[in-house]
Amino acid sequence: MSGIGAGGAPLGRLSGGPLESRTSSRPTAALYAALLSLAVLALSGAVGLALKQPWLFPSLGPTVMLFFQSPRQRASRPLNTLVGHGVALVIGYLCLVVFGLVGAPPVPSAGLTVPYLIAGALSVALTTGILALLELEHPPAGATTLIVSLGIIATPLGLLSMAGAIVLVTIAGWVINRLLLGRRS
């Protein structure tokens, strides 16, 4: 179940962990992914409740699904995750600035306008291009950049909260997979 890296080179196989051999069956792998997705998102959400900030948002769902359903894929690596979402946050906010949308009502409440349409489409295109050039693809970052460029979460505190949640979820996912599935060989 090891993936293929850049240039067709195989990625390391997670091995040596106590659940490595047990997650080879489909039902066990499904249970592993479901329970750990629940635990990590609940952790992030609990931090958000405590801080009264958005530490649970849509792009975290596919991120934890990658961590626990496909832990051997390149897109599941912590570096891909952190850089992917980081680029997405920056590009999404830059698109808001460029199109004069900072402080404007977000798309869900004000409706889609031409500036938001261009900002959203451009933010995904730029995020995709940059991550492809860096060879650090992380598809959930496409949702992150849309969340920001459509004004859904766009305040400095909201962006900082998103960044904190991304770091928390990435560390939790990496630690759990490493403890339960082992190291990349």
C-alpha positions in Angstrom: 0.0 0.0 0.0 2.9 2.4 -0.4 2.4 5.3 -2.7 4.4 6.7 -5.6 6.4 9.9 -5.0 7.8 12.5 -7.4 9.4 11.0 -10.5 7.7 7.7 -9.8 9.8 6.8 -6.8 8.0 4.8 -4.2 7.1 6.5 -1.0 8.1 5.0 2.3 5.9 2.3 3.8 4.6 2.9 7.3 5.8 -0.1 9.3 6.6 -1.3 12.7 3.5 0.1 14.5 1.2 -2.0 16.6 -1.7 -1.7 14.2 0.3 -1.9 11.0 -0.8 -5.4 10.1 -4.3 -5.0 11.5 -5.2 -2.1 9.2 -4.6 -4.3 6.1 -8.2 -5.5 6.2 -10.9 -3.2 4.8 -13.2 -3.2 7.8 -10.3 -2.5 10.2 -8.9 0.2 8.0 -12.3 1.8 7.8 -12.8 1.7 11.5 -9.2 3.1 12.0 -10.0 6.0 9.6 -13.4 6.8 11.0 -12.5 6.7 14.7 -9.3 8.7 14.3 -11.0 11.3 12.1 -13.6 11.7 14.8 -11.0 12.0 17.5 -8.8 14.6 15.7 -11.7 16.7 14.5 -13.3 16.6 18.0 -10.0 17.8 19.5 -9.8 20.7 17.1 -13.5 21.6 17.6 -13.0 21.5 21.4 -10.1 23.9 21.1 -12.4 26.1 19.0 -15.2 26.0 21.6 -12.8 26.9 24.3 -11.3 29.8 22.4 -14.6 30.8 20.7 -12.8 30.7 17.4 -13.2 28.7 14.1 -11.0 25.7 14.8 -13.3 23.4 12.9 -13.9 24.3 9.2 -14.7 22.3 6.0 -11.2 21.7 4.7 -10.1 19.9 7.8 -12.5 17.1 6.9 -10.7 16.0 3.8 -7.3 16.6 5.5 -8.0 14.1 8.3 -9.5 11.7 5.7 -6.2 11.7 3.8 -4.3 11.2 7.1 -6.2 8.2 8.2 -7.6 6.7 4.9 -4.4 7.2 2.8 -1.5 7.8 5.2 1.0 6.6 2.6 0.1 9.2 0.0 2.3 12.2 -0.7 -0.7 14.5 0.0 -1.0 13.1 3.5 2.5 14.1 4.5 2.8 16.8 7.2 4.9 19.0 5.0 2.4 18.9 2.1 -0.4 19.6 4.6 1.2 22.6 6.3 2.6 24.2 3.1 -0.6 23.5 1.2 -2.9 25.1 3.7 -0.4 27.9 4.4 -0.2 28.8 0.8 -4.0 28.6 0.6 -4.5 31.0 3.5 -2.1 33.5 2.0 -3.4 33.3 -1.5 -7.0 33.4 -0.4 -6.4 36.6 1.6 -4.3 38.2 -1.1 -7.2 37.7 -3.5 -9.6 39.4 -1.0 -7.2 42.3 -0.9 -6.7 42.6 -4.6 -10.4 42.6 -5.4 -11.3 45.0 -2.5 -13.3 42.4 -0.6 -11.6 42.8 2.8 -14.5 43.6 5.2 -17.2 43.0 2.6 -20.0 40.7 3.6 -19.1 37.0 2.8 -20.6 35.1 0.0 -23.0 33.0 2.1 -24.8 36.0 3.4 -24.4 38.6 0.6 -24.4 36.2 -2.4 -21.9 35.6 -5.1 -20.7 38.7 -6.9 -18.3 39.0 -9.9 -15.4 40.1 -7.7 -15.9 37.2 -5.3 -16.3 34.8 -8.3 -12.9 36.0 -9.7 -11.3 36.0 -6.3 -12.5 32.4 -5.5 -11.5 30.9 -8.9 -8.2 32.7 -9.0 -7.3 31.7 -5.4 -7.8 28.0 -6.3 -5.9 28.3 -9.5 -2.9 30.1 -7.9 -2.9 27.7 -4.9 -3.0 24.7 -7.2 -0.2 26.1 -9.5 2.1 27.0 -6.6 1.7 23.7 -4.8 2.2 21.8 -8.1 5.4 23.8 -8.8 6.6 23.0 -5.2 5.6 19.3 -5.6 3.7 19.7 -2.3 0.1 19.0 -3.5 -2.6 18.8 -0.8 -6.0 18.9 -2.4 -7.9 20.0 0.7 -6.0 23.3 0.5 -8.4 24.2 -2.4 -11.2 24.3 0.1 -9.1 26.4 2.5 -8.4 29.1 -0.1 -12.0 29.3 -1.1 -13.1 29.6 2.6 -10.9 32.7 2.8 -11.3 34.2 -0.7 -15.1 34.0 -0.4 -14.9 35.9 2.9 -16.3 33.0 5.0 -13.4 33.2 7.4 -11.3 36.3 6.6 -10.5 38.3 9.7 -6.9 38.2 11.0 -8.0 36.4 14.1 -10.0 33.9 12.0 -7.0 33.2 9.7 -4.8 32.8 12.8 -7.3 30.3 14.2 -7.4 28.4 10.9 -3.6 28.2 10.9 -3.6 27.0 14.5 -6.2 24.3 13.7 -4.2 23.1 10.7 -1.1 22.8 12.8 -3.0 21.0 15.6 -4.7 18.5 13.2 -1.4 17.9 11.3 0.6 17.2 14.5 -2.2 15.0 15.9 -2.6 13.0 12.7 1.2 12.5 12.3 1.7 11.5 15.9 -1.2 9.0 15.9 -0.2 7.4 12.6 3.4 7.2 13.7 2.5 5.6 17.0 -0.1 3.2 15.6 1.3 2.4 12.1 5.0 3.0 12.6 7.7 4.9 10.8 8.2 5.4 7.1 10.7 2.8 5.9 
